[in-house]
């Protein structure tokens, strides 16, 4: 960025840029308290609102977090690196491993909210799963919490007729999860398709993910197909964008 471009930036953005650089260079380590609004007002000769906006930028980017009554600190939470291809490898869930096991390592991942039930399929989901509208679905809704922080909302849809009476309709789907159970039914997923987009969260999503104001969410819609091309699961995921790095490695 040229000096002229920098001069055209809003003051709060220039302050945020300097603080971001200091964080990335290690001048402020994870857990360190950042300069407060009063400090920034004095250092940069700006109004309180400008100082507040600068700190808000860092919070929205996931670099900093506010602690009530204590100030704003460099975030200690490590973003989760979601390895989109190896996490779905059949040899992993086929051998009883969770799709999360490639990326969580020794970190504390829990599902703290889980609902399993049935509901009729709307037009869109029925179309994806090649079912008649109104066909009963098994719906698994979960919230994943990593190191005490909500990071993901996940809702899976499957044909209720296909999975009724199996462990897929239980809170714990067993070793290897849903895909291993589908394989036991003769409906082994061999191909996955993911669509990814980004938008601002709804109020409900923001509340459930405890998002900082202005933080977008990443939406991932994954469909699992059998060898015959049958779509056996649709999984809609809503990710806190500040908690994830999406990684895809593949050969040329």
BELGILIN-V458964 format. One record per run of one state. SS is the DSSP state (H for helix, E for strand, L for the rest). FROM is the first residue (numbers start at 0). TO is the last residue. Records with the same first field share a line. If there is no record, write none. Layout:
SS->FROM-TO + FROM-TO
//
This chain:
L->0-1 + 8-9 + 25-31 + 33-35 + 44-46 + 60-62 + 67-69 + 74-78 + 83-84 + 88-88 + 93-99 + 104-107 + 120-121 + 128-134 + 146-147 + 163-165 + 169-175 + 184-189 + 200-201 + 209-214 + 225-229 + 247-251
H->2-7 + 10-24 + 36-43 + 47-59 + 85-87 + 89-92 + 100-103 + 122-127 + 159-162 + 166-168 + 176-183 + 202-208 + 240-242
E->32-32 + 63-66 + 70-73 + 79-82 + 108-119 + 135-145 + 148-158 + 190-199 + 215-224 + 230-239 + 243-246
//
